[in-house]
């Protein structure tokens, strides 16, 4: 294998992509295989039935050189992508409230196990959950009842219980959105929000669940496309070395993978060229670039990173280090379609969901 092919696979391993349609196109399969992509994310646009989903995920595994991340945003409540017969759960705030009244978090762990059993039955091995944001602003248009609680210690306890359940059944979790999206007044899908809290206020609230999750060795954290002037006046968290390397890596001691939120969201895409933003994210301390749309742009980002790495040996060494870390993570992933011992729809799972 030539040097350029090696570099392409190094770059590709750091990309997680989305695509259109209910089938894996030849072009997407080629991209996945030739670049040894880190993984894929599926959305409602990709899903029409349980059997179709299983066939799609089987095709993704078959096309990949090595086990890829096969992921989905599956939180319950508003963030629910999956077709019937998957069990519909209420927002995680309801789970958090239930656990708070009961005085224990075992119910959240059970929810995590249910999520994972159903996700593995369809072939997923990573869920972008739990939400570690604190519901600290009732006017927040994007977080709200997606958060487990409005108090940081309760968020951490319930979210990590959910994570234990999720991972006990073979699905990796990803906490989001560092360093905290709970006190924004705007939606980062549409613009670049700003949180005006002081460093001390952020430490007292937003930071806490992430610091606790970092100490608990959560395998992956997702960044927020949000500006925190008290932390970095110039760059949103996703692009901030002060926040990703300075606070998350050095101060909180986090050693897991850092994945961006989608670079097509206007919090980033309306401010910077996507390929340049992806490069800055990797230089700032991030590991996995999430690109949810537009294969032409995804390939342009990949080509840009290869071009920069060819000229900048320090950047190439940085990418190689990240790729090795990602490959170690991939070796821990569940693969294939789980031969499930239960049938969907599951009356038992529905009874658990109705508890909340």
N, C-alpha and C positions, 0 to 999 in steps of 0.2 A: 504494500500500500504506500502511495506517495505521500509526501509531506502535506500537500494541499488537501488530500483526502482525509488525512489524520486531523488536520485543522478544522475541516468542515464537520467532522464528527464531534470534535471538542465543542465547537460552537453549537451544533445541533442538540447536544445533550443538555444544553442550558435553556432550551426553548420548550414551552408548553403551548400548543396551538389549538384553536377551534376551527371548524370547517362547516360548510353548509350541507344540508341534505340528510336523507335517511340511510344512505349507503356511503361507504368509503370510496371516494373517486380514485381513479388510477393516478391522478396527479397528487392527491393527498397521500396515497399509499407510497408513491415514489419519494415524496418529500420525507415521510416518516422513515423509510428504509435507507435512502441514500445519505441522509444527514444524521441518522441514528438519533432522531428527536427524543427529547426527554419525556414527552408525553402529550396527551390530548385532554381537552375539556369538552364535554358535551352539554348541549342546551336543549330546550324544548324543540327548537328547530330541527334537531337530529332525531327526535323520538316520536314514534307513532304507536308502538305496541311493545309489550314485554318481549315477545319472541323476536321482533325486529331489532330491539335493543341488544338482546343476546347475540344475534347474528352480527350486528355492527361491531360490538366489542370483540367478538371472536375474530373478525376480519382485521381489527386493529392489532391484536396480539400476533396474528399470522404475518402481518406486513412488517412488524418491527424486528430489528436485528436482535435486540435485547429487551427484556421486560420493560415496557414503558409505564409511566403514570397513566392511568385511565381514570379520569376524575370528573366530578360533578359538584355543583353548588347544591347541597341538600341540607337545609336547615330546619325544615318544617315551616308552617305559617306561610308568609308571602314568598319565601324563597324555596319553591318546590317545583322541580323540573319534570318529575317522573310520571309516566302514564299509568293508568290502571293496569294491573291490580295492586300497585304499591300502596302501602298504608299511609293515609293522610294524617299528619300530626299538626297540632296547633302551634302557634309561635312558641319559641323557647322561653319567653317570659312566663308563660303559663306553667311550664315545667319548673322554672326557677321559683315561682311563687309557691307551687305545691311542695317543693323540697324545703323551702323556708318554713312553711307551716308545720311540716312533718319533723323538722329539726334534723334531717339527714339528707344525703345526696344519692342514696342508692337508687332512687327512682330515676334520676338522670342517667345513671350508669345503665339501667335497664333500657332506657330509650336509645342510648348509644348502641347497645347490642342489637336491638331491633333494626335500627338504621343499617348497621353493618351487615346483618344477615341478608337483608333484602338487596342491598347494594352488591354484595358478593354474588348473590344469585344471578345478577345481571352482568357480572364481570368487572365492576368497578373495584379499584384498590385504594382510592384516595377520595376523601370528602373534604370540601373547603368549609370545615366546621371543626370546633365550635367558635362562635362569636365571642371574643374576649373584650369587646367594647362595653363600657359602662353606660347605661341609659341615663346620662347626667343632664340632658337637655330635653325636656318634654316637647319642644318644638322641632326636634331633629326630624327631617323628612325621610331619612334613609335608614336609620338604625332603629330607634324606638323599641317595639316589642321583639325585635330580633335579639336583643340583649337579654341575658338571663336575669338581670336585676339592675337596680339603680344604685347599688352599693358594691364597691370593688371587691371586697373579700367574698361576698356572696357570689358574684360573677365568677371569680376564680374557683371557688369550691365546687359550684355546680357544673361549670364548663369542664373542669378537669375530671369530674366524675363521668360526665358524658363521654369525654375522650377515652377514658379507661374502657368503657363499654364498647365503644367503636373499635378500638384497636384490639380488644380481646377476641373479636370475631374476624380479624384479618383486614380491616380497612384503616389506613393511616389517616390521621387528622391534621388539620391546618388551622391554627388560631389566627384570627383577624380582628381588626385592621390596625397594625402597630403604627404609631404609639397610642392610638385611641381615636375612634371616629364618632364617639358618642355625644360630643358637645358641639357638633357642627350645626350650622343653620342652613346649609346648602348641600346639594347632592353632587358628589364628585364625578358622577356619570355625566353631569351637565356643565359643571364649572369647577374652578379650583377653590374649595372652601378654605376658610382661615379660622383657626382657633386662637383666641387672644389671651388665653390663660397664661399666668406666670409659670416659670419652671417649678416653683414650689407647689402651685395648685395642680399641675399635671402629675407631679410625683405623688401627691396626696390622693389622687383619684385615678386618672386614666392609665398611668404607668403600672399600677399595682397588679392587675390580673396578668399582664404580660411578664412582669418580673417573676411572679409566682410560677407561671407556665414555663418560663425559661429555666428556672431551677428544677422543675419537674421533667425537663428534657423533652418537651413537646417537639416532635420531629420537624415541624415546618411552621413558619409564621408568614402572614401576608402583610404587605405594607399598605399604608393609607396614602392616597393622592390628596393630601391635606397639608396646608402651610401652617407651621407653628412658629411664629416670629420669635418667641422666647427661646426656642431651640435653634432655629436657623432662619434668619430673616430673608434669605434669598431662594432657598430650595425647599419644595415639599418633601415630606418624609421619604417618599419613594426614591428621590434623587439626592438625598442629603447624606453625605459622609458623616457629618456630625451626629446625625440621628442613628443611622444604621450601624456604622462602625463604632462611633464614639459611645453612644448610649446603649444600644442593644448588644453589641458584641463585647465591648470593654467593660462598661459599667454593670450591665446585667449578666454578663458572662455567658451569653447565648451561643451555643455551638452548632445548632441545627441549621436547616436550609431556610433561606429567606427568599420568598417568591413575591413578585410584584402583583398588585392588582392589575387588571387589564390595561394595557398601554393605549388602547383605543378609546378609553374613557376621556371625556373632554377636559377633566382636571389635568391631564398630561397632554393629550393630542392637540388641544387648542392652543397650547403654550409653546411646545417644542416639537421639532421633527421627531417622529417615532424612533428612527434608527439612532439618532443622537441621544435621545432619552434612554434608550435601552443600554447604550454604551455607558452613559453616566451612571445608571443604576448599578451596573456590574462593577464599575470602578468605586462606587460609594460603599459597597459591601454586600449588595444583593447577589443572589445565585441563579434564580430561575426567572426568565422573562416570560410573562403571560401575554399572549397575543391571540385574542379570541375571534378574529375575523380576517378576511381578505388575504388569501394565500400569496398574492403578488406582493403585498406589503410585508408579509412574514418572510418571504424569500429575500426581499430587499434588506430587511433587518439582518438576516443571517449573512448575506453577502457583505454588508457593511462591517459587521463584526470580524469576519474573516479578513477583509481588506485592512482594517486597523491593526489586527493582530499580526499580519504579515510585516507591517512596518515597525511595530512597537513590540519588541521582545518582552518587555516587562508586562505589557497587557496580555500577551500570549501566555506567559507563565502564570498570570493570575487566572486566566480562563482554564488552563490545564489543571490548576489546583481545584477550582470549583467543579470541573468535570469529574475529577477523581472522587470528590465528595458526593456528587450526584450519583455516580456509578455505584458507590457503596450503598447509598440509599435505595437505588433500584434493586440491588441484590436482596433487599429485605422485603420487597413488595410481593404480595400475593399475585398470582397470575392465573389467566384463564377464567373460565366460567365455573362457578362453584356448583357442584351437584348437591343442591339443597335438600335437607331432610324435611323441609316443610313445604306446603303448597301455598301459592299466592292466588287469590287473597287469603290472608291468614286471620281467622277469627280471633285467635289469641292476641295477635299484634293489634288488631282493631280495639280489643278490650283495653289494652294498655294505653292506646292513644286516647280513648274516651275517659280515662282516669283524670285527664287534665282539662 
